[in-house]
Amino acid sequence: MEKLATLRGRLGWALGKTLIFGSAGATRADAMGTANDGTSVLGEDSLSGWTAGIGVEHFVTRKITVSAEYLHTDLGRLELPTVCVAQCYTDVSFGRLQLGLNYRF
């Protein structure tokens, strides 16, 4: 993945200084499939899909928060035309953990 963009909404519950939340939305990314040795490009495309996750954000001070969020992304299928004569593809999905340190102006 060279480029990845998400547009997500967030809904959560405040428990004192802590927010527990879920998020969901749309994702767009450039994907490339390569051979096992990494030398041959088997297919590439811009794919659209969805992202959903859960997370927590906590106020350390009035202006500083720390956060952690797990996101799962599914971009559907990447066609690999150079591999097969018939339809050949790979499913593109992955998870990621994001950690944050935020300053509120």
Residue, then its C-alpha position, 0 to 999 in steps of 0.5 A: m500500500e502506497k496510499l491509504a485514505t479513510l473517512r470514518g465516523r465515531l460513536g462512543w461512551a464517555l466514562g469520566k476522562t475516558l472515551i470508549f468508541g467504535s468507528a466505521g467508514a469508507t476506505r480507498a487505497d492503491a494496492m499492488g500484488t507482487a511475486n513472492d520474490g518481490t520483483s514482478v508486479l502481478g497486478e495493481d489498482s486503486l481499490s475502495g472498501w470499508t474500515a471498522g474498529i474499536g478504540v479508547e481515548h483518555f484525557v491525561t490533562r485538560k489538553i492532552t489525550v492518548s489513544a489506541e484504536y484497532l481498525h480492520t480494513d477490507l478492500g475487496r479483490l485485486e485482480l492479478p491478470t499476469v498470473c492466470v488466463a482465467q480470473c485470478y485475484t487476491d483478497v485485500s484485507f488487513g488489520r492495524l493498530q493506531l496509537g496516538l498522542n493528541y493536543r487539543f487547542 
